[in-house]
Amino acid sequence: MGKTAGKGNAGQKEKLRIAEEKARLKEQNKALKAAARNKAETVKKDVSKKAGKRVKDVEFTVGAVRDVQGKSERSIMQTLLAAFLVPVLMMVILGIVSYNTASSGILSKYKESAVSTVSALGDYCNLICDSVSGKALEIATNNNLADYYYYVQRDPNSTKAMEAFRSTKAIIANARAVNKYMHSCSIIPDAGSYMTTLSGSMTENPYADFEATQEGAFFAQNPTVKHKWMGYHTYIDTNLSSSPDRYALVFYQKILKGDTTVVMDVDMNVIMEMLARMDFGEGSIRALISTDGREIISIQGREGEIPEKAYFVGNSYYEDTREAQEAGSMEVEAEGEEYVYIYAPVGKTGNMICALIPRNNLLGQVGNIKYITFIMVVLAAGTALVIGGIISTGISRTVKAMTVELSAVAGGDLSRNFTTKRKDEFKVLTASLNSTIESIRLLMKDMKQFGGKVSGLSANVSDKTSTINISMQDIARAMDEVSLGVSSQAHDTENSNQKMTSFSENITTVTRKTQGMTETADKAIDAVEQGKVIVQDLGEKSDTTVSLTEILVRDIDEVQKSSEEITGFVDVINNIAEQTNLLSLNASIEAARAGEAGRGFAVVAEEIRKLADQSKESGNKIRSIVENIGSTTHKTTASAKKAAGMVNDQAHALEETVKVFGMIQTCVGDLVEGIHIVTERLRQVLEEEETVRFAIQNISSVSEEVAASTEEVTATISGQVSVIEKLKEEVDILSEDAAELGKSIDRFKI
């Protein structure tokens, strides 16, 4: 403790000495800064007195020149802009107005023409639909068709029913031959036979299967609807020689009484020829859209191509107009391109004629206006360039002459004089430049004298700062050596303290872990004891399992014997079934001999035969099940016997496990005793470590205080050295600038 107190007093004395040294250096630094400021103020005042008037004269003259230049530039710029922009701007405005007016008029007229075309095609398509629907209604109301379904419900094989059937088929065939718009005609009956102009055959229950399709479901959900235009007849496509690429529209017409439906479709070629009549230019999309959303598409220039996507259904422009009662148009955007959308309803059928016309097709006639406008703008620009060239030629000559004189002045020849024959702003500018050069000439004389004085003062300051800088550097090196030694000592003591602390923490950790190991070992002894009890209990249960397994094997044997008895019963049932079958055969023979009187007996015999066959079949199934049970019981018996052997082996293994648990218990007890001895030794080491670590901490604290004080003094001295070096650099720069100023002034010819 005495040594520690002595070191503390020495540290206090060192701190006082360092503080005094810092105060002295600060005072010295203040004195140097004050001297530098005084020199700077003296130089500044001298410059202001000698050159102030000349600088003010130059600033005034330069400002006047700038005012004149600014006015001249604005005046010239306005003249040139007016010459260039007036004709060009007028031509651009004329072209834009002409183009917009022409495009608007042409687009409006083209829309009206396109709407008229689509509307006319809508009327033509309505005529086709009226022709087909009228023929369907004629067939649905035909007396022969009504007579057929009337008689077929009473006697399908009657002569009247057959005559009505043949007459109706002839009417359907004749309608197909006469009507050039029709592709096929079919009748889907709710009773009786179907009729069609197509090949193939309908299902056993045509109308029920028709109702399972989307089209049939519509009529089932709307029983009051008697006729409807749609895009598909799915039931007919599935069962007859028909496909959607052969027809475009389908008309469904129910007969007056009942659900029997006449189905007529419009030939695809008729509709495609109709759409081809709409000539709106390359890429135009023409379509007939049915009430259920089927699109018949024809793209101009790609007529043979089958579109893979919908162009209208699902898009907002179509959905907004699908209920329209008259033709119309609107401009839309589809897939990033602009189109004109034309639409027209097909009468009251619910179908629509639509077209998407690329907007570029409509504006092709306006292209010439665009090209003419472009040519005129180019000509106007050329004219403006000629006018601008004439105006700028005169200005260019004067500017070049002045540029030559200004280049000479920039090279240092201040004896030059500016002259011009122009009477505009250039004459004022020439006079101002001559005045400016005269002012600069006088300023250069004053600056030359000032530069000599600055060079002398800067040399004197540079010598003094060099002397102070050398002294401060010597002091800084001495303080660096002291700081290095003290820092090294503080670092070593700190490392020793850290290692002792780490050593103490490791011993503490080991002690804690050994205590945990003792507790774990005690738990292990308890666990081993519990394990012995559990294993013994498991052995007793294994004996019980062996007994149960033997009982299970005996029960399975009994099941197998019962299965064999069931097999015997099945044989008896099969014999009875065969005998019954023979009796049924004899009864059938006798019934046949009896003729009409034995017909009822024959039916009974047939039923007896079927019952015998079913009995025989059931007996065979029982035999199969019994055989499966026998096979399963055999496998189960073998598995149970194998399980009994494995349980006996397990009981023997459990006895060995009890012995091993006893050995583990003995070893763990010895381990616990050794851990107690190690814990006691570690406790003694911890008590001695605390004393050593306290002593190292005292040494480290004193070393750190001395090192901190030394570093603070060194930092202060280094700061002063930096200030002095910077001052010297600035003085050197000032000397160099003064020399450069002298050289620059010497370049001028006054």
C-alpha positions in Angstrom: 0.0 0.0 0.0 2.9 2.4 0.7 4.4 1.8 -2.7 1.0 2.6 -4.3 0.7 5.9 -2.4 4.3 7.0 -3.5 3.4 6.4 -7.1 0.2 8.4 -6.7 2.2 11.5 -5.4 4.7 11.3 -8.3 1.7 11.2 -10.7 0.3 14.4 -9.2 3.6 16.3 -9.6 3.9 15.2 -13.2 0.4 16.5 -14.0 1.2 19.9 -12.5 4.4 20.2 -14.6 2.6 19.3 -17.8 -0.2 21.8 -17.1 2.4 24.6 -16.6 4.0 23.7 -19.9 0.7 23.8 -21.7 -0.1 27.2 -20.4 3.2 28.6 -21.5 2.8 27.2 -25.1 -0.7 28.7 -25.3 0.6 32.1 -24.5 3.3 31.8 -27.0 0.8 30.7 -29.7 -1.4 33.7 -28.9 1.6 36.1 -29.4 2.4 34.6 -32.8 -1.2 34.9 -34.0 -1.4 38.5 -32.8 1.8 39.4 -34.7 0.5 37.7 -37.9 -2.8 39.6 -37.7 -1.0 42.9 -37.2 1.1 42.3 -40.3 -2.0 41.4 -42.3 -3.8 44.6 -41.3 -0.8 46.7 -42.2 -0.6 45.1 -45.7 -4.3 45.5 -46.2 -4.3 49.2 -45.3 -1.4 49.9 -47.5 -3.1 48.2 -50.4 -6.3 50.1 -49.8 -4.5 53.5 -49.8 -2.3 52.9 -52.9 -4.7 51.1 -55.2 -8.2 51.9 -53.9 -8.9 54.7 -56.3 -7.7 52.8 -59.3 -9.8 49.8 -58.5 -12.9 51.9 -58.1 -12.3 53.5 -61.5 -11.9 50.1 -63.1 -15.0 48.7 -61.5 -17.1 51.7 -62.7 -15.8 51.3 -66.2 -16.3 47.6 -66.4 -19.9 48.0 -65.1 -20.6 50.5 -67.8 -19.2 48.1 -70.4 -21.4 45.3 -69.1 -24.5 47.5 -69.3 -23.8 48.4 -72.9 -23.0 44.7 -73.7 -26.1 43.5 -72.1 -28.3 46.0 -74.1 -26.5 45.2 -77.3 -26.9 41.4 -76.8 -30.6 41.7 -76.0 -31.2 43.9 -79.1 -29.3 41.7 -81.5 -30.9 38.5 -80.0 -34.4 40.0 -80.4 -33.7 40.8 -84.1 -32.3 37.3 -84.9 -35.1 35.5 -83.1 -37.7 37.5 -84.9 -36.0 36.8 -88.2 -35.7 33.0 -87.5 -38.9 32.2 -85.7 -41.7 34.3 -87.3 -42.0 32.4 -90.6 -41.2 29.0 -89.1 -43.7 29.4 -86.3 -46.4 30.6 -88.7 -45.8 27.6 -91.0 -45.9 25.1 -88.1 -49.2 26.6 -86.9 -50.6 26.4 -90.4 -49.6 22.8 -90.8 -51.0 21.7 -87.4 -54.3 23.4 -88.0 -54.6 22.0 -91.6 -53.7 18.5 -90.5 -56.1 18.5 -87.5 -59.0 19.9 -89.6 -58.5 17.4 -92.4 -58.0 14.4 -90.2 -61.1 15.4 -88.1 -63.3 15.8 -91.2 -62.0 12.6 -92.9 -62.3 10.6 -89.7 -65.9 11.8 -89.2 -66.9 11.0 -92.7 -65.2 7.6 -92.7 -67.0 6.7 -89.4 -70.4 7.6 -90.9 -69.6 5.5 -94.0 -68.4 2.5 -91.9 -71.4 2.7 -89.6 -73.7 2.7 -92.7 -71.8 -0.4 -94.1 -72.0 -2.3 -90.8 -75.7 -1.3 -90.3 -76.5 -2.6 -93.9 -74.7 -5.9 -93.1 -76.7 -6.1 -89.9 -79.9 -5.8 -91.9 -78.6 -8.4 -94.4 -77.7 -10.8 -91.5 -81.1 -10.2 -90.0 -82.7 -11.3 -93.3 -80.6 -14.5 -93.2 -81.8 -15.1 -89.6 -85.4 -14.4 -90.5 -85.2 -16.9 -93.4 -83.8 -19.6 -91.1 -86.0 -18.9 -88.1 -89.1 -18.7 -90.4 -88.3 -22.1 -91.8 -87.8 -23.5 -88.3 -91.2 -22.0 -87.1 -92.8 -23.5 -90.2 -91.5 -27.0 -89.4 -92.4 -26.6 -85.7 -96.0 -25.7 -86.5 -96.4 -28.3 -89.3 -99.4 -30.6 -88.8 -97.4 -33.7 -89.8 -94.9 -33.1 -87.0 -97.7 -32.5 -84.5 -99.5 -35.6 -85.7 -96.4 -37.7 -85.4 -95.7 -36.8 -81.7 -99.5 -37.1 -81.0 -99.7 -40.6 -82.3 -96.3 -41.8 -81.1 -97.4 -41.2 -77.5 -100.3 -43.6 -78.0 -99.0 -46.2 -80.4 -95.4 -45.7 -81.8 -95.9 -48.5 -84.4 -99.2 -47.3 -85.7 -99.6 -46.5 -89.4 -100.6 -42.9 -88.9 -97.5 -42.3 -86.7 -95.2 -43.8 -89.4 -96.8 -41.8 -92.2 -96.5 -38.5 -90.2 -92.8 -39.4 -89.5 -92.0 -39.9 -93.2 -93.8 -36.7 -94.2 -91.9 -34.6 -91.6 -88.5 -36.0 -92.6 -89.3 -35.1 -96.2 -90.2 -31.5 -95.1 -86.9 -31.2 -93.3 -84.9 -32.5 -96.2 -86.7 -30.2 -98.6 -86.1 -27.2 -96.3 -82.3 -28.0 -96.3 -82.3 -28.2 -100.1 -84.3 -25.0 -100.7 -82.7 -22.6 -98.1 -79.2 -21.7 -99.2 -78.4 -20.2 -95.8 -79.1 -23.3 -93.8 -76.3 -25.8 -93.0 -78.4 -28.5 -91.2 -81.7 -29.2 -89.5 -82.4 -31.5 -86.6 -85.3 -32.3 -84.2 -84.6 -33.3 -80.6 -87.7 -35.1 -79.3 -88.8 -35.5 -75.8 -90.6 -38.7 -76.9 -90.4 -40.8 -80.1 -87.7 -40.8 -82.8 -85.3 -37.9 -83.6 -85.0 -36.4 -87.1 -81.9 -34.8 -88.8 -80.3 -34.0 -92.1 -76.9 -35.0 -90.6 -75.4 -38.5 -90.3 -74.9 -40.2 -87.0 -77.3 -41.1 -84.3 -78.6 -39.4 -81.2 -78.6 -41.0 -77.7 -81.4 -43.1 -76.2 -82.8 -40.1 -74.3 -82.1 -37.2 -76.6 -83.9 -34.4 -74.8 -82.6 -35.3 -71.3 -79.1 -35.4 -72.6 -79.7 -32.1 -74.5 -80.7 -30.5 -71.2 -77.3 -31.5 -69.8 -75.6 -29.1 -72.2 -75.3 -25.4 -71.8 -77.9 -24.7 -74.5 -80.4 -27.2 -73.1 -79.9 -25.9 -69.6 -81.0 -22.4 -70.7 -84.4 -23.7 -71.9 -84.7 -25.8 -68.7 -84.1 -22.7 -66.6 -86.4 -20.5 -68.8 -89.4 -22.8 -69.6 -91.4 -19.9 -71.0 -88.9 -19.2 -73.8 -89.9 -20.9 -77.0 -87.1 -19.9 -79.4 -83.6 -18.5 -79.1 -80.5 -17.7 -81.2 -77.3 -19.1 -79.9 -73.8 -19.9 -81.1 -73.5 -23.6 -80.6 -75.5 -26.9 -80.5 -73.1 -28.9 -78.3 -75.4 -32.0 -78.1 -75.6 -32.3 -81.9 -71.8 -31.7 -82.3 -71.2 -34.5 -79.9 -73.5 -37.2 -81.4 -73.9 -36.3 -85.1 -71.6 -35.4 -88.0 -71.3 -31.7 -87.1 -68.6 -29.4 -85.8 -68.6 -25.6 -84.9 -66.4 -24.7 -87.9 -69.2 -25.7 -90.3 -71.9 -23.4 -88.9 -72.0 -19.9 -87.4 -75.4 -19.4 -85.7 -78.0 -21.8 -84.3 -81.7 -21.2 -83.9 -83.7 -23.3 -81.4 -87.5 -23.5 -81.8 -89.8 -25.5 -79.6 -93.1 -27.0 -80.9 -96.4 -25.6 -79.7 -97.0 -28.4 -77.2 -94.2 -30.3 -75.4 -90.4 -29.8 -75.2 -89.6 -31.2 -78.7 -87.1 -28.7 -80.2 -86.3 -27.9 -83.8 -82.6 -26.9 -84.3 -81.5 -25.1 -87.4 -78.0 -23.6 -88.0 -76.6 -21.0 -90.4 -73.8 -22.2 -92.8 -70.4 -20.8 -91.8 -69.5 -20.0 -95.5 -72.5 -17.7 -95.7 -71.4 -15.7 -92.7 -67.8 -15.5 -93.7 -68.8 -14.2 -97.2 -71.0 -11.6 -95.5 -68.1 -10.4 -93.3 -65.8 -10.3 -96.3 -68.0 -7.6 -97.8 -66.8 -5.1 -95.1 -63.6 -3.7 -96.7 -62.0 -1.4 -94.1 -58.4 -1.9 -95.0 -55.5 -4.2 -94.0 -55.8 -5.5 -90.4 -59.4 -4.7 -89.8 -61.2 -7.1 -87.5 -64.8 -8.1 -88.6 -67.0 -10.3 -86.4 -70.5 -11.7 -85.9 -71.1 -12.2 -82.2 -73.9 -14.5 -81.0 -76.0 -14.0 -77.8 -74.0 -16.5 -75.9 -70.7 -14.9 -76.7 -69.4 -16.9 -79.7 -67.2 -14.7 -82.0 -67.1 -15.5 -85.8 -63.9 -13.5 -86.7 -62.6 -12.5 -90.1 -59.3 -10.4 -90.2 -58.8 -8.5 -93.5 -55.6 -9.7 -95.1 -55.5 -12.9 -93.0 -58.8 -14.5 -94.0 -57.6 -18.1 -93.7 -56.3 -17.6 -90.2 -58.3 -18.9 -87.2 -58.0 -16.4 -84.3 -57.0 -18.0 -81.0 -58.4 -15.2 -78.8 -61.5 -13.1 -78.4 -61.3 -9.5 -79.7 -64.7 -8.3 -78.4 -66.3 -10.4 -75.7 -65.1 -9.4 -72.3 -63.8 -6.0 -73.4 -65.5 -2.9 -72.0 -66.3 -1.3 -75.3 -68.3 -4.4 -76.4 -70.0 -5.0 -73.1 -71.2 -1.4 -73.0 -72.8 -1.6 -76.4 -74.1 -5.2 -76.5 -77.7 -4.0 -75.6 -77.6 -1.2 -78.2 -80.7 -0.9 -80.4 -79.0 0.9 -83.3 -75.6 1.1 -85.0 -72.8 3.4 -83.7 -69.1 3.9 -83.3 -66.4 4.9 -80.8 -62.6 5.2 -80.6 -61.0 2.6 -78.4 -57.6 1.2 -77.6 -56.9 -2.6 -77.9 -53.6 -4.3 -77.2 -51.7 -0.9 -77.3 -53.1 0.2 -80.7 -55.9 2.7 -81.5 -59.0 1.4 -83.3 -62.4 2.7 -84.4 -65.0 0.3 -83.0 -68.2 0.0 -85.2 -71.2 -2.0 -84.1 -74.7 -2.8 -85.3 -77.4 -5.1 -83.9 -78.8 -7.9 -86.0 -82.5 -7.0 -85.8 -84.0 -8.4 -82.6 -82.1 -11.6 -82.6 -79.6 -10.4 -79.9 -76.7 -11.1 -82.3 -74.3 -8.2 -83.3 -72.1 -7.2 -86.2 -68.9 -5.6 -85.0 -65.7 -4.3 -86.5 -62.3 -2.9 -85.2 -60.7 -0.6 -87.8 -57.1 0.5 -87.2 -57.1 4.3 -86.9 -54.1 4.5 -89.2 -56.3 3.1 -92.0 -58.7 6.0 -91.6 -55.9 8.7 -91.6 -53.9 7.5 -94.6 -55.4 10.2 -96.8 -54.1 12.9 -94.4 -50.5 11.8 -94.9 -49.9 14.2 -97.8 -50.8 17.2 -95.7 -48.3 16.1 -93.2 -45.5 15.8 -95.8 -46.4 19.2 -97.5 -46.3 20.9 -94.1 -42.9 19.4 -93.3 -41.5 20.6 -96.7 -42.9 24.2 -96.1 -41.4 24.3 -92.6 -38.0 23.3 -94.0 -38.2 26.1 -96.7 -39.2 28.6 -94.0 -36.3 27.6 -91.9 -34.0 28.1 -94.9 -35.4 31.5 -95.5 -34.9 32.5 -91.9 -31.3 31.3 -92.0 -30.6 33.5 -95.1 -32.1 36.6 -93.3 -30.2 35.9 -90.1 -27.0 35.5 -92.1 -27.4 38.9 -93.7 -28.0 40.6 -90.4 -25.2 38.8 -88.6 -22.6 39.4 -91.3 -22.2 43.1 -90.4 -22.0 42.3 -86.7 -19.5 39.5 -87.3 -17.0 41.8 -89.1 -17.0 44.3 -86.2 -16.7 41.5 -83.5 -13.8 40.0 -85.3 -11.9 43.3 -85.4 -12.5 43.9 -81.7 -11.5 40.3 -80.9 -8.1 40.8 -82.5 -7.5 43.9 -80.3 -8.8 42.1 -77.2 -6.4 39.2 -77.9 -3.5 41.6 -77.9 -4.6 43.1 -74.6 -5.0 39.7 -73.1 -1.4 39.0 -74.1 -0.3 42.0 -72.1 -0.2 44.8 -74.7 -2.1 47.6 -72.9 -1.0 50.1 -75.6 -3.8 49.0 -78.0 -6.7 51.3 -79.0 -10.2 50.3 -80.3 -11.8 51.9 -83.4 -15.1 51.3 -85.4 -17.1 52.9 -88.2 -20.5 51.6 -86.9 -22.9 54.1 -85.4 -24.8 51.7 -83.1 -24.0 50.1 -79.7 -20.6 49.0 -80.9 -19.4 52.6 -81.0 -20.3 53.0 -77.3 -18.7 49.7 -76.5 -15.4 50.8 -78.2 -15.2 54.0 -76.2 -15.9 52.1 -72.9 -13.1 49.5 -73.8 -10.6 52.3 -74.4 -11.4 53.8 -71.0 -11.1 50.5 -69.3 -7.7 49.7 -70.7 -6.4 53.2 -69.6 -7.6 52.4 -66.0 -5.9 49.0 -66.1 -2.7 50.6 -67.3 -2.6 52.8 -64.2 -3.6 49.9 -61.9 -0.7 47.8 -63.1 1.8 50.5 -62.1 0.5 50.6 -58.5 0.3 46.8 -58.3 4.0 46.5 -59.3 5.1 48.7 -56.3 2.8 46.9 -53.9 4.2 43.4 -55.0 7.7 44.5 -54.0 6.6 45.4 -50.5 4.7 42.2 -50.0 7.7 40.1 -51.0 10.0 41.8 -48.4 7.5 41.3 -45.6 6.7 37.7 -46.4 10.4 36.8 -46.4 10.9 38.3 -42.9 7.9 36.4 -41.4 9.0 33.1 -43.1 12.4 33.3 -41.3 10.9 33.8 -37.9 8.3 31.0 -38.2 11.1 28.6 -39.3 13.0 29.2 -36.1 9.9 28.7 -33.9 9.0 25.6 -35.8 12.4 23.9 -35.2 12.1 24.6 -31.4 8.6 23.2 -31.2 9.6 20.1 -33.1 12.5 19.4 -30.6 10.0 19.7 -27.7 7.5 17.4 -29.4 10.1 14.6 -30.0 11.1 14.6 -26.3 7.5 14.4 -25.2 6.9 11.5 -27.7 9.7 9.5 -26.1 8.3 10.0 -22.6 4.8 9.2 -23.8 6.0 6.0 -25.5 7.6 4.6 -22.4 4.7 5.4 -20.1 2.2 4.0 -22.7 4.2 0.7 -23.0 4.2 0.3 -19.2 0.4 1.0 -18.9 -0.2 -1.5 -21.8 1.8 -4.3 -20.1 0.0 -3.8 -16.7 -3.4 -3.7 -18.4 -2.6 -7.0 -20.3 -1.6 -8.6 -17.0 -4.8 -7.5 -15.3 -6.9 -8.8 -18.2 -5.2 -12.2 -18.1 -5.7 -12.5 -14.4 -9.3 -11.5 -14.8 -9.8 -14.1 -17.6 -8.0 -16.7 -15.4 -10.4 -15.9 -12.5 -13.4 -16.2 -14.7 -12.2 -19.6 -16.1 -11.7 -21.0 -12.6 -15.1 -19.7 -11.6 -16.7 -21.3 -14.6 -14.9 -24.7 -13.9 -16.1 -24.6 -10.3 -19.7 -23.9 -11.4 -19.5 -26.7 -14.0 -18.1 -29.2 -11.4 -21.0 -28.4 -9.1 -23.4 -29.0 -11.9 -21.7 -32.3 -12.7 -22.1 -33.4 -9.1 -25.8 -32.6 -9.3 -26.1 -34.4 -12.7 -24.3 -37.5 -11.3 -26.8 -37.7 -8.4 -29.6 -37.5 -10.8 -28.0 -40.2 -12.9 -27.8 -42.5 -9.9 -31.5 -42.0 -9.3 -32.3 -42.5 -13.0 -30.3 -45.8 -12.9 -32.3 -47.0 -9.9 -35.6 -46.1 -11.6 -34.3 -47.9 -14.8 -33.7 -51.1 -12.9 -37.3 -51.0 -11.5 -38.8 -50.3 -14.9 -36.8 -53.1 -16.6 -37.9 -55.6 -14.0 -41.5 -54.6 -14.5 -41.0 -54.9 -18.2 -39.7 -58.5 -17.7 -42.9 -59.5 -15.8 -45.1 -58.0 -18.6 -43.1 -60.0 -21.2 -44.0 -63.2 -19.4 -47.7 -62.2 -19.5 -47.3 -61.4 -23.3 -46.0 -64.9 -24.0 -49.1 -66.5 -22.3 -51.5 -64.3 -24.3 -49.7 -65.1 -27.5 -50.1 -68.9 -26.9 -53.8 -68.4 -26.3 -54.1 -66.3 -29.5 -52.5 -69.2 -31.5 -55.0 -71.7 -30.2 -57.9 -69.3 -31.0 -56.7 -68.9 -34.6 -56.5 -72.7 -35.0 -60.2 -72.9 -33.9 -61.1 -70.2 -36.5 -59.4 -72.2 -39.3 -61.3 -75.3 -38.4 -64.6 -73.3 -38.5 -63.6 -72.0 -41.9 -63.2 -75.5 -43.3 -66.7 -76.4 -42.0 -68.1 -73.4 -43.8 -66.5 -74.6 -47.0 -68.4 -77.8 -46.6 -71.7 -75.9 -46.3 -70.9 -73.9 -49.4 -70.4 -77.2 -51.4 -73.9 -78.3 -50.2 -75.4 -75.0 -51.3 -73.8 -75.3 -54.8 -75.2 -78.9 -55.2 -78.7 -77.6 -54.3 -78.3 -74.7 -56.8 -77.3 -77.2 -59.6 -80.3 -79.4 -58.8 -82.6 -76.4 -58.8 -81.2 -75.3 -62.1 -82.0 -78.8 -63.6 -85.5 -78.6 -62.2 -85.9 -75.2 -63.8 -84.8 -76.5 -67.1 -87.2 -79.4 -66.9 -90.0 -77.0 -66.0 -89.2 -74.8 -69.0 -89.3 -77.8 -71.3 -92.7 -78.8 -69.9 -94.0 -75.3 -70.2 -92.9 -75.2 -73.9 -94.8 -78.4 -74.6 -97.9 -76.9 -72.9 -97.8 -74.0 -75.3 -99.8 -70.9 -74.5 -101.2 -72.4 -71.3 -97.7 -73.0 -69.9 -96.4 -69.5 -70.5 -96.9 -68.4 -66.9 -95.2 -71.5 -65.7 -92.3 -70.8 -68.0 -91.8 -67.4 -66.4 -91.7 -69.0 -62.9 -89.2 -71.5 -64.1 -87.0 -68.8 -65.5 -87.1 -67.0 -62.2 -86.2 -70.2 -60.4 -83.2 -70.7 -62.7 -82.0 -67.1 -62.1 -82.4 -67.7 -58.3 -80.3 -70.9 -58.6 -77.6 -69.2 -60.5 -77.5 -66.4 -58.0 -77.3 -69.0 -55.1 -74.4 -70.7 -56.9 -72.6 -67.4 -57.5 -73.1 -66.4 -53.8 -71.8 -69.8 -52.6 -68.6 -69.3 -54.8 -68.1 -65.9 -53.3 -68.5 -67.4 -49.8 -65.9 -70.1 -50.7 -63.5 -67.4 -51.9 -64.0 -65.4 -48.7 -63.5 -68.5 -46.5 -60.3 -69.4 -48.4 -59.0 -65.9 -47.8 -59.8 -66.2 -44.1 -57.9 -69.6 -44.0 -54.9 -68.0 -45.7 -55.0 -65.1 -43.3 -55.3 -67.3 -40.2 -52.4 -69.4 -41.3 -50.2 -66.3 -41.7 -51.4 -64.9 -38.4 -50.6 -68.2 -36.6 -47.0 -68.2 -38.0 -46.6 -64.5 -37.0 -48.0 -65.2 -33.4 -45.5 -68.1 -32.9 -42.7 -65.9 -34.2 -43.7 -63.2 -31.8 -43.7 -65.6 -28.9 -40.1 -66.5 -29.6 -39.1 -62.8 -29.8 -40.8 -62.1 -26.5 -38.7 -64.9 -24.8 -35.5 -63.4 -26.2 -36.6 -60.0 -24.9 -37.1 -61.3 -21.4 -33.5 -62.7 -21.4 -32.2 -59.4 -22.6 -34.0 -57.5 -19.8 -32.2 -59.7 -17.2 -28.9 -58.7 -18.7 -30.0 -55.0 -18.7 -30.6 -55.1 -14.9 -27.1 -56.3 -14.3 -25.6 -53.5 -16.5 -27.6 -50.8 -14.6 -26.0 -52.1 -11.3 -22.5 -51.6 -12.8 -23.4 -48.0 -14.0 -24.6 -47.1 -10.5 -21.2 -48.1 -9.0 -19.2 -46.1 -11.5 -21.2 -43.0 -11.1 -20.7 -43.0 -7.4 -16.9 -43.1 -7.8 -17.2 -40.2 -10.2 -19.1 -38.0 -7.7 -16.5 -38.5 -5.0 -13.7 -37.3 -7.4 -15.7 -34.2 -8.4 -16.0 -33.1 -4.8 -12.2 -33.2 -4.3 -11.6 -31.1 -7.5 -14.2 -28.5 -6.4 -12.3 -28.0 -3.0 -9.0 -27.4 -4.8 -10.5 -24.8 -7.1 -12.0 -22.8 -4.2 -8.5 -22.4 -2.7 -7.0 -21.1 -6.0 -9.8 -18.5 -6.2 -9.0 -17.1 -2.8 -5.3 -16.5 -3.7 -6.1 -15.0 -7.2 -8.1 -12.1 -5.7 -5.0 -10.7 -3.9 -2.7 -10.8 -7.0 -5.3 -9.2 -9.3 -5.8 -6.2 -6.8 -2.1 -5.4 -6.9 -1.9 -5.4 -10.7 -4.9 -3.1 -10.9 -3.1 -0.5 -8.7 -0.1 -0.5 -11.0 -2.2 -0.2 -14.1 -4.2 2.8 -12.7 -1.0 4.8 -12.0 0.5 4.0 -15.4 -2.7 5.1 -17.2 -2.8 8.4 -15.4 0.8 9.2 -16.4 0.2 8.1 -20.0 -2.9 10.2 -20.3 -1.1 13.4 -19.0 1.9 12.8 -21.3 -0.4 12.3 -24.4 -2.3 15.5 -23.6 0.9 17.5 -23.5 2.2 15.9 -26.7 -1.1 16.6 -28.4 -0.9 20.3 -27.4 2.6 20.6 -28.7 1.7 18.8 -31.9 -1.2 21.3 -32.4 1.1 24.2 -31.9 3.6 22.7 -34.4 0.8 22.3 -36.9 -0.3 25.9 -36.5 3.3 27.2 -36.9 3.8 24.9 -40.0 0.6 26.2 -41.5 1.6 29.8 -40.8 4.9 29.2 -42.5 3.2 27.5 -45.5 0.8 30.5 -45.9 3.8 32.9 -45.7 5.6 30.9 -48.4 2.4 30.9 -50.5 2.2 34.6 -50.0 5.8 35.0 -51.2 5.2 32.8 -54.2 2.0 34.8 -55.1 3.9 38.1 -54.7 6.6 36.7 -57.1 3.9 35.5 -59.6 2.2 38.9 -59.3 5.4 40.6 -60.3 5.9 38.3 -63.2 2.3 38.9 -64.4 2.7 42.6 -64.1 6.0 42.5 -66.1 4.1 40.8 -69.0 2.0 43.9 -69.6 3.2 46.6 -71.9 2.3 49.9 -70.3 
